[in-house]
């Protein structure tokens, strides 16, 4: 039997807010299916489903690969400690990846319907793709956008796909199958990139690691760096 969180939860007098917060606190303990969420909160099934789905739409909750609700990108991005841990762990790995490839390396996290660069490593010289930390980029083009949509919530994916992005559902399926995605001149003419997902200790998708630079240096395709990128992504995921 799951713990009944509704018995000790404080109330504000605003029922829908109290119920939404109860759901967030419940899934923060560990991912929950709808049945598990109802058992833990004692909320009616229809109510729990309606509120959890609404929270998912706003990326406050998201789904695991098993379809269970868990904390989404919005709440994750507010946790400075977890982001700091991620950046600290990523910095030496990104530096080594930059030295190996001679290209720019970025780490992105989801921020609503955009991706934000939370860390970057740039070669000391030569033509490069500079993405300043804090830069927000759309999810409609680029290899990192494909990774975010391939591993994030169906609601976010469907929303972006409905706006005719530079890729298709088949491209997202291929990204999941390969464990990486590539792009050439999608977000910017002459720019190429390859991106892989980063997972935390619970196997939840938390960030995207990218290598980017001038397209001519990525010939015959960005996939030339797939092994190095995957090795770096697996190392970083293991540290989390």
Backbone bond lengths (Angstrom), bond angles and torsions (degrees), N, CA, C in turn:
res aa  C-N    CA-C-N  psi(-1)  N-CA   C-N-CA  omega(-1)  CA-C   N-CA-C  phi
1 X - - - 1.450 - - 1.511 109.75 -
2 X 1.354 117.18 140.27 1.457 120.75 179.15 1.511 110.47 -83.11
3 X 1.327 115.22 160.91 1.449 120.57 178.19 1.515 109.80 -70.12
4 X 1.325 117.88 138.34 1.457 122.20 177.89 1.516 108.59 -89.49
5 X 1.348 116.65 99.37 1.453 121.40 -176.89 1.514 113.08 -76.55
6 X 1.335 117.60 -16.24 1.455 120.33 -175.47 1.519 112.71 -70.71
7 X 1.347 116.99 -23.00 1.450 119.94 -175.93 1.527 112.50 -70.37
8 X 1.363 116.88 -33.40 1.454 120.14 -176.41 1.522 113.48 -106.95
9 X 1.340 117.69 0.06 1.458 120.20 -176.48 1.525 110.65 -71.93
10 X 1.348 118.12 133.96 1.458 120.93 176.74 1.520 110.09 -69.94
11 X 1.318 116.48 157.58 1.462 120.85 179.66 1.518 110.20 -122.92
12 X 1.327 115.41 145.36 1.466 121.23 179.64 1.516 111.60 -104.95
13 X 1.330 115.92 -10.81 1.458 119.44 -175.24 1.520 111.73 94.76
14 X 1.330 116.59 -9.29 1.466 121.28 176.51 1.523 106.50 -105.74
15 X 1.318 115.84 98.91 1.457 121.22 -167.52 1.527 113.23 -57.73
16 X 1.343 117.49 -46.73 1.467 119.30 -176.04 1.526 110.99 -65.45
17 X 1.342 117.26 -35.18 1.461 120.26 177.65 1.523 110.70 -67.82
18 X 1.333 116.12 -45.09 1.462 120.47 179.67 1.530 110.62 -59.25
19 X 1.314 116.11 -41.25 1.458 119.68 -178.36 1.534 110.96 -69.25
20 X 1.322 116.70 -39.82 1.470 119.91 178.82 1.518 111.22 -63.90
21 X 1.340 116.67 -42.80 1.462 120.68 178.68 1.523 110.26 -65.37
22 X 1.324 116.87 -39.24 1.459 121.04 178.04 1.532 110.56 -59.94
23 X 1.316 116.22 -42.46 1.468 120.15 178.37 1.519 110.61 -63.66
24 X 1.339 117.31 -44.10 1.464 120.46 -179.67 1.526 111.49 -62.39
25 X 1.324 116.66 -43.89 1.462 120.32 179.86 1.522 111.36 -65.96
26 X 1.317 116.37 -34.98 1.462 121.04 -178.85 1.522 111.56 -67.96
27 X 1.335 117.27 -46.65 1.471 118.62 -179.20 1.527 111.56 -75.86
28 X 1.342 117.10 -17.10 1.469 119.72 176.87 1.533 110.63 -66.96
29 X 1.337 116.78 -27.40 1.468 120.69 178.56 1.517 110.33 -65.96
30 X 1.339 116.44 -48.07 1.462 123.41 172.95 1.518 107.37 -171.55
31 X 1.334 118.43 157.55 1.463 121.22 -177.59 1.526 112.25 -55.25
32 X 1.342 115.41 144.04 1.473 120.50 -177.66 1.528 110.60 -131.89
33 X 1.319 115.00 140.20 1.455 120.81 168.80 1.530 107.24 -77.98
34 X 1.323 117.28 172.74 1.462 120.01 179.26 1.524 110.58 -60.80
35 X 1.334 117.36 -43.38 1.463 120.52 179.86 1.524 111.12 -62.60
36 X 1.338 116.44 -42.08 1.467 120.80 179.27 1.515 111.27 -67.25
37 X 1.333 116.11 -36.61 1.461 120.66 179.09 1.528 110.55 -66.05
38 X 1.311 116.51 -42.66 1.470 120.65 178.73 1.523 111.14 -64.35
39 X 1.330 116.38 -40.90 1.459 120.62 -179.65 1.528 111.12 -64.61
40 X 1.323 116.30 -41.85 1.465 120.38 -176.47 1.519 113.20 -74.61
41 X 1.331 116.52 -33.41 1.476 120.01 -176.35 1.515 113.48 -98.87
42 X 1.342 116.98 -17.49 1.468 122.59 -174.84 1.529 112.16 63.57
43 X 1.339 116.44 22.17 1.462 120.46 175.82 1.519 109.88 -84.91
44 X 1.336 117.94 148.84 1.469 120.02 174.72 1.522 110.32 -58.71
45 X 1.311 116.18 147.85 1.458 121.24 -175.55 1.539 111.84 -55.74
46 X 1.318 116.65 -46.40 1.467 120.42 -177.90 1.526 111.06 -63.85
47 X 1.326 116.36 -39.70 1.464 120.90 179.61 1.518 111.42 -65.98
48 X 1.327 116.12 -47.07 1.462 120.50 179.94 1.522 110.92 -61.17
49 X 1.323 116.39 -42.70 1.464 120.19 -179.50 1.527 110.83 -66.09
50 X 1.313 117.20 -43.58 1.471 120.80 -178.79 1.524 111.70 -62.80
51 X 1.336 116.98 -45.31 1.460 120.48 -178.40 1.525 111.90 -71.22
52 X 1.328 116.87 -42.29 1.463 119.47 179.85 1.526 110.94 -64.19
53 X 1.319 116.86 -39.52 1.460 120.60 178.33 1.523 110.79 -65.74
54 X 1.333 117.21 -39.48 1.468 120.81 177.66 1.529 110.81 -64.60
55 X 1.323 116.95 -41.53 1.466 121.02 177.48 1.524 111.00 -65.29
56 X 1.325 116.74 -33.92 1.464 121.23 177.55 1.530 110.30 -67.33
57 X 1.325 117.49 -39.25 1.457 121.82 178.99 1.525 111.29 -57.82
58 X 1.342 115.69 -36.31 1.466 120.88 -179.92 1.530 112.12 -91.15
59 X 1.359 117.30 10.17 1.464 123.69 177.91 1.531 112.95 62.63
60 X 1.350 116.08 20.96 1.462 120.47 173.58 1.526 108.81 -79.62
61 X 1.321 116.17 -33.81 1.461 122.43 170.09 1.518 107.98 -118.08
62 X 1.316 116.62 159.89 1.450 121.89 173.29 1.521 107.86 -143.32
63 X 1.323 116.98 179.41 1.467 121.01 -178.62 1.523 110.09 -112.74
64 X 1.313 115.73 143.59 1.464 120.71 172.28 1.524 108.24 -80.69
65 X 1.332 116.47 175.47 1.460 120.27 178.30 1.526 111.66 -63.69
66 X 1.341 116.58 -18.88 1.463 121.41 177.84 1.520 112.31 -90.03
67 X 1.349 116.40 -0.45 1.456 120.41 178.58 1.512 114.18 86.44
68 X 1.341 117.49 8.90 1.456 120.43 179.41 1.527 110.21 -87.80
69 X 1.335 115.45 147.97 1.460 119.29 177.79 1.522 111.20 -77.31
70 X 1.336 115.58 140.04 1.451 122.19 174.91 1.519 108.41 -145.79
71 X 1.328 116.94 177.00 1.453 121.39 -178.65 1.529 110.16 -63.12
72 X 1.335 116.35 133.89 1.453 121.66 -177.03 1.513 113.74 -93.03
73 X 1.336 114.42 -174.98 1.463 121.15 -172.81 1.523 113.00 -65.08
74 X 1.343 117.47 -34.12 1.460 119.31 -177.63 1.523 111.04 -62.79
75 X 1.331 116.85 -47.48 1.466 119.58 179.89 1.521 110.65 -71.30
76 X 1.325 116.68 -36.21 1.459 119.53 178.97 1.515 110.98 -62.22
77 X 1.352 116.07 -41.31 1.460 119.78 -178.14 1.514 112.53 -68.39
78 X 1.336 117.22 -20.90 1.459 120.44 178.22 1.527 112.23 -80.21
79 X 1.331 116.25 -14.09 1.460 120.05 -179.65 1.520 110.60 -86.48
80 X 1.321 116.38 91.46 1.461 121.36 -175.57 1.521 111.40 -58.68
81 X 1.323 116.36 -35.48 1.457 119.65 -178.08 1.509 112.40 -62.73
82 X 1.336 116.95 -43.99 1.455 119.99 -178.97 1.521 110.65 -67.90
83 X 1.344 117.64 -37.80 1.458 120.58 178.08 1.515 110.74 -66.40
84 X 1.326 116.88 -40.14 1.466 120.73 178.84 1.522 110.47 -63.16
85 X 1.325 116.84 -42.80 1.465 120.99 177.71 1.517 110.32 -61.05
86 X 1.325 116.72 -42.73 1.457 121.43 -179.87 1.527 110.57 -62.64
87 X 1.327 116.73 -46.88 1.466 120.76 -178.87 1.526 110.96 -65.95
88 X 1.319 117.15 -41.84 1.466 120.70 178.94 1.525 110.83 -60.17
89 X 1.333 115.94 -43.24 1.466 120.22 -179.90 1.526 111.03 -69.63
90 X 1.330 116.34 -34.31 1.463 120.46 -175.01 1.518 113.55 -78.28
91 X 1.321 118.21 -29.38 1.472 121.14 -170.87 1.528 114.22 -54.40
92 X 1.344 120.44 -53.42 1.469 118.52 179.56 1.523 113.52 -66.86
93 X 1.317 116.95 -31.60 1.465 120.86 178.93 1.524 109.97 -68.75
94 X 1.328 116.06 -42.00 1.461 120.59 178.35 1.527 110.56 -65.44
95 X 1.334 116.91 -40.04 1.473 120.90 179.68 1.526 110.52 -62.62
96 X 1.338 116.95 -42.01 1.460 120.61 179.13 1.523 110.87 -66.57
97 X 1.338 116.17 -39.24 1.463 120.53 178.91 1.527 110.34 -65.07
98 X 1.323 117.41 -39.37 1.460 121.87 176.74 1.530 110.74 -63.19
99 X 1.334 116.84 -44.28 1.469 120.61 179.57 1.526 111.43 -63.62
100 X 1.332 116.36 -39.48 1.462 120.73 -178.16 1.519 112.13 -68.14
101 X 1.328 116.31 -43.25 1.468 120.86 -174.26 1.522 113.30 -93.09
102 X 1.324 117.19 -25.28 1.460 120.75 -174.30 1.514 112.67 75.24
103 X 1.338 116.73 13.02 1.466 121.28 -177.61 1.531 111.17 -116.84
104 X 1.326 115.39 169.17 1.459 121.89 178.16 1.528 110.30 -72.25
105 X 1.325 116.17 145.67 1.467 121.96 -179.66 1.527 108.49 -128.69
106 X 1.319 116.44 133.19 1.460 121.23 179.81 1.532 111.48 -129.47
107 X 1.329 115.33 153.85 1.461 122.57 174.01 1.520 107.20 -121.96
108 X 1.324 116.21 124.54 1.460 121.89 -176.93 1.529 111.15 -117.26
109 X 1.340 115.23 148.46 1.458 121.92 168.02 1.519 109.25 -126.59
110 X 1.328 115.09 157.60 1.461 120.54 179.56 1.519 109.81 -75.02
111 X 1.327 116.42 137.64 1.465 122.68 175.92 1.521 107.28 -136.71
112 X 1.338 116.05 92.23 1.459 119.99 -175.75 1.519 110.08 66.12
113 X 1.343 116.22 -121.98 1.456 121.41 178.66 1.520 111.27 -103.72
114 X 1.335 116.95 24.97 1.456 122.35 176.46 1.523 109.23 -132.79
115 X 1.328 115.65 172.77 1.459 120.62 172.14 1.520 107.75 -117.01
116 X 1.320 115.99 141.41 1.457 120.37 -178.45 1.517 109.47 -119.40
117 X 1.331 116.48 136.50 1.458 121.81 177.91 1.525 108.88 -78.91
118 X 1.332 117.45 117.63 1.465 120.65 -178.56 1.525 112.38 -103.76
119 X 1.337 117.26 -11.19 1.467 121.39 176.95 1.520 108.22 -161.16
120 X 1.344 116.06 149.68 1.460 120.11 -179.47 1.516 110.24 -152.58
121 X 1.318 115.59 148.57 1.459 123.12 174.86 1.524 107.23 -128.92
122 X 1.340 116.56 126.88 1.461 121.57 -177.62 1.527 110.38 -119.56
123 X 1.335 118.13 138.09 1.465 120.62 174.66 1.523 110.43 -58.68
124 X 1.328 116.06 150.08 1.462 120.36 -176.29 1.515 112.69 -67.77
125 X 1.335 116.82 -26.02 1.459 119.42 -177.90 1.512 110.17 -148.86
126 X 1.346 115.02 169.42 1.451 120.26 178.22 1.522 112.14 91.66
127 X 1.325 115.31 166.99 1.453 121.70 177.95 1.522 109.14 -66.83
128 X 1.337 117.10 131.05 1.457 120.48 -175.59 1.522 110.78 -145.25
129 X 1.320 115.54 169.23 1.463 121.24 175.52 1.526 107.75 -105.01
130 X 1.313 116.58 102.15 1.458 120.97 -177.63 1.519 110.89 -90.01
131 X 1.332 116.32 122.04 1.467 122.36 174.87 1.527 106.66 -121.91
132 X 1.326 118.74 101.57 1.468 120.44 -178.55 1.523 111.86 -61.19
133 X 1.314 116.16 145.09 1.468 120.86 175.37 1.526 108.85 -59.04
134 X 1.316 116.04 134.09 1.462 121.22 -177.46 1.511 113.48 99.98
135 X 1.337 117.08 -11.66 1.461 121.03 179.40 1.523 110.73 -66.49
136 X 1.331 115.89 131.98 1.465 121.01 175.23 1.523 108.87 -103.41
137 X 1.310 116.30 132.52 1.453 121.93 -179.18 1.524 109.65 -125.97
138 X 1.331 117.07 152.67 1.467 120.16 -178.57 1.524 112.36 -71.14
139 X 1.318 114.87 165.05 1.459 121.47 177.54 1.524 111.30 -101.50
140 X 1.320 116.04 19.73 1.457 120.67 -175.98 1.521 113.42 -99.27
141 X 1.348 117.91 -6.73 1.462 120.69 -178.67 1.516 109.90 -158.15
142 X 1.330 115.70 152.57 1.452 120.81 176.92 1.515 112.96 101.46
143 X 1.331 115.53 156.12 1.467 120.22 -177.66 1.526 112.19 -65.11
144 X 1.337 117.82 -37.02 1.464 119.99 179.49 1.524 110.80 -65.63
145 X 1.328 116.58 -36.89 1.470 119.87 177.71 1.526 110.13 -61.19
146 X 1.323 117.21 -40.90 1.464 120.58 179.06 1.523 111.16 -62.43
147 X 1.324 116.37 -41.01 1.464 119.66 179.91 1.522 110.65 -65.74
148 X 1.323 117.29 -43.66 1.468 119.38 179.52 1.518 111.13 -61.20
149 X 1.316 117.62 -42.41 1.463 119.60 -179.23 1.521 112.02 -74.76
150 X 1.319 116.77 -29.25 1.472 119.80 179.37 1.524 111.59 -70.18
151 X 1.332 117.24 -29.76 1.466 120.28 -173.80 1.529 114.07 -114.89
152 X 1.329 118.46 -3.80 1.463 120.37 -179.50 1.530 110.56 -95.69
153 X 1.313 116.71 -167.04 1.462 121.06 -172.10 1.526 112.38 -69.43
154 X 1.330 117.09 148.23 1.468 120.60 175.79 1.526 112.25 -57.84
155 X 1.341 117.52 -33.23 1.470 120.70 -179.24 1.526 110.49 -63.24
156 X 1.335 117.36 -44.37 1.455 120.78 178.60 1.529 110.45 -66.29
157 X 1.313 116.84 -44.99 1.468 121.45 179.73 1.518 111.21 -58.01
158 X 1.324 117.01 -48.78 1.463 120.82 -177.24 1.523 111.01 -65.07
159 X 1.335 116.44 -36.32 1.464 120.42 179.45 1.524 111.12 -63.63
160 X 1.336 117.10 -45.01 1.463 120.56 -178.91 1.525 110.73 -71.26
161 X 1.322 117.73 -42.26 1.465 120.74 -179.33 1.524 112.00 -62.79
162 X 1.321 117.28 -28.84 1.466 120.63 -179.75 1.523 112.55 -70.23
163 X 1.350 116.78 -15.10 1.470 121.24 -179.28 1.529 112.70 -98.91
164 X 1.329 117.09 18.86 1.469 122.39 177.16 1.524 113.56 54.81
165 X 1.332 117.60 65.31 1.464 120.83 177.75 1.530 111.05 -72.91
166 X 1.326 116.49 -174.61 1.460 121.99 -177.09 1.538 112.74 -82.61
167 X 1.324 117.59 13.31 1.462 121.31 -179.29 1.513 109.22 -149.34
168 X 1.320 116.18 174.36 1.462 122.08 -176.16 1.522 110.74 -122.02
169 X 1.318 115.55 174.11 1.464 120.58 174.92 1.522 110.41 -59.99
170 X 1.319 117.61 -34.35 1.469 121.03 178.27 1.534 110.72 -62.78
171 X 1.323 116.89 -37.14 1.461 120.41 177.05 1.532 110.99 -64.68
172 X 1.330 116.50 -37.62 1.461 120.59 179.02 1.528 110.72 -69.64
173 X 1.313 115.81 -39.44 1.467 119.83 176.89 1.531 110.35 -62.20
174 X 1.329 116.27 -40.36 1.465 121.09 179.34 1.525 110.52 -65.99
175 X 1.325 116.61 -36.80 1.465 120.72 178.96 1.525 111.03 -62.86
176 X 1.314 117.02 -42.25 1.469 120.66 178.12 1.520 111.06 -67.25
177 X 1.323 116.18 -39.01 1.463 120.61 -179.49 1.533 111.05 -65.69
178 X 1.342 116.22 -42.61 1.466 120.79 -178.01 1.522 113.14 -80.08
179 X 1.340 116.48 -30.38 1.456 120.64 -173.15 1.516 112.23 85.50
180 X 1.322 117.18 10.40 1.459 123.61 176.09 1.527 109.07 -159.50
181 X 1.342 115.40 162.28 1.465 121.14 176.98 1.518 108.45 -135.06
182 X 1.326 116.30 151.06 1.458 120.72 178.83 1.519 110.07 -128.02
183 X 1.339 115.81 161.11 1.458 120.72 176.05 1.518 109.07 -152.45
184 X 1.330 115.41 148.09 1.462 122.60 175.90 1.526 108.02 -134.66
185 X 1.323 116.19 118.50 1.472 122.81 177.36 1.530 112.61 56.52
186 X 1.333 117.48 35.38 1.467 120.19 176.64 1.519 111.16 -87.59
187 X 1.323 116.51 -58.96 1.470 120.10 -178.73 1.515 111.43 -80.18
188 X 1.331 116.27 -32.39 1.458 121.71 -178.61 1.527 108.79 -149.99
189 X 1.325 117.23 132.52 1.463 121.30 -178.94 1.522 109.91 -60.66
190 X 1.335 115.69 132.59 1.458 120.82 178.62 1.510 114.54 86.66
191 X 1.338 117.42 0.81 1.464 121.75 -179.88 1.524 110.23 -108.72
192 X 1.322 115.92 135.55 1.466 121.47 177.43 1.526 109.14 -125.44
193 X 1.318 115.65 155.57 1.469 119.38 179.11 1.511 110.84 -158.76
194 X 1.323 114.82 161.74 1.461 122.76 173.60 1.519 107.15 -140.89
195 X 1.327 116.93 137.53 1.468 122.24 -172.21 1.519 110.77 -136.10
196 X 1.333 115.66 144.95 1.471 122.34 176.31 1.526 109.53 -129.77
197 X 1.329 117.76 153.51 1.473 121.55 179.95 1.525 112.19 -80.28
198 X 1.328 115.60 152.28 1.461 123.21 173.63 1.524 108.06 -116.23
199 X 1.342 116.83 134.39 1.456 121.86 -178.20 1.527 110.12 -120.08
200 X 1.341 115.90 149.66 1.461 119.47 177.92 1.530 110.44 -88.21
201 X 1.332 116.12 -172.34 1.464 121.05 -174.99 1.529 112.88 -63.27
202 X 1.341 117.02 -23.67 1.459 121.19 179.59 1.524 112.21 -92.41
203 X 1.334 115.68 3.90 1.455 119.41 179.79 1.506 114.44 81.54
204 X 1.344 117.22 15.45 1.458 121.36 179.69 1.525 110.30 -90.14
205 X 1.309 116.43 139.12 1.460 122.67 179.16 1.529 109.41 -69.08
206 X 1.346 117.79 124.31 1.460 120.61 -175.07 1.520 113.94 -124.82
207 X 1.332 119.13 -20.26 1.462 120.35 -175.79 1.518 109.72 -164.68
208 X 1.334 115.08 172.84 1.457 121.50 178.13 1.525 108.97 -131.38
209 X 1.334 116.08 132.10 1.463 122.70 -179.13 1.527 108.69 -106.45
210 X 1.350 116.72 126.40 1.465 121.31 -173.88 1.522 112.84 -124.37
211 X 1.320 115.22 148.64 1.465 123.70 166.59 1.516 105.95 -116.23
212 X 1.337 118.28 131.17 1.458 119.88 -178.21 1.517 111.22 -144.38
213 X 1.333 114.88 157.99 1.452 120.27 179.41 1.512 111.06 172.91
214 X 1.340 117.29 -172.16 1.467 121.17 179.71 1.521 111.40 -59.71
215 X 1.328 116.50 135.85 1.466 121.74 -174.30 1.516 112.93 -58.71
216 X 1.334 117.30 -34.72 1.465 118.66 -176.43 1.527 112.02 -64.87
217 X 1.345 116.90 -26.24 1.465 118.98 179.59 1.528 112.05 -82.10
218 X 1.324 117.05 -9.14 1.459 121.20 -179.20 1.527 112.03 -100.17
219 X 1.344 117.11 7.88 1.461 119.34 179.16 1.519 110.93 -70.16
220 X 1.364 118.49 146.99 1.464 126.28 5.01 1.526 114.18 -74.70
221 X 1.343 117.72 -20.04 1.463 120.84 174.71 1.524 108.41 -162.82
222 X 1.352 117.28 160.94 1.472 119.19 177.64 1.520 113.70 -58.74
223 X 1.336 116.80 -18.62 1.467 120.83 179.79 1.521 112.11 -61.26
224 X 1.332 117.74 -12.12 1.465 120.59 178.44 1.526 111.21 -60.03
225 X 1.341 116.78 -24.23 1.464 121.48 -179.41 1.530 112.38 -104.40
226 X 1.336 117.56 13.38 1.463 119.70 -174.95 1.527 112.79 -63.03
227 X 1.318 118.03 -40.76 1.465 119.87 -178.69 1.526 110.98 -64.61
228 X 1.323 116.70 -46.69 1.465 120.30 -179.96 1.529 110.99 -62.96
229 X 1.324 116.14 -39.90 1.463 119.82 -179.75 1.523 111.21 -67.14
230 X 1.322 117.05 -46.13 1.461 120.76 -179.68 1.523 110.90 -62.07
231 X 1.331 117.06 -41.52 1.465 120.14 178.13 1.532 111.08 -60.51
232 X 1.338 116.12 -42.23 1.472 120.85 178.75 1.516 111.26 -66.10
233 X 1.330 116.38 -41.87 1.466 120.78 -179.16 1.528 111.18 -65.47
234 X 1.324 116.90 -41.12 1.461 120.70 178.91 1.523 110.94 -66.37
235 X 1.331 116.29 -38.47 1.475 120.24 178.63 1.524 110.29 -64.39
236 X 1.334 116.38 -44.68 1.462 119.72 -179.76 1.528 110.88 -66.42
237 X 1.305 117.53 -42.49 1.473 120.85 179.39 1.531 110.28 -61.14
238 X 1.321 116.68 -38.50 1.478 120.56 179.23 1.521 111.65 -64.91
239 X 1.315 117.50 -32.75 1.466 121.27 179.96 1.524 112.22 -72.90
240 X 1.327 116.73 -18.37 1.465 120.15 -178.46 1.516 111.79 -89.47
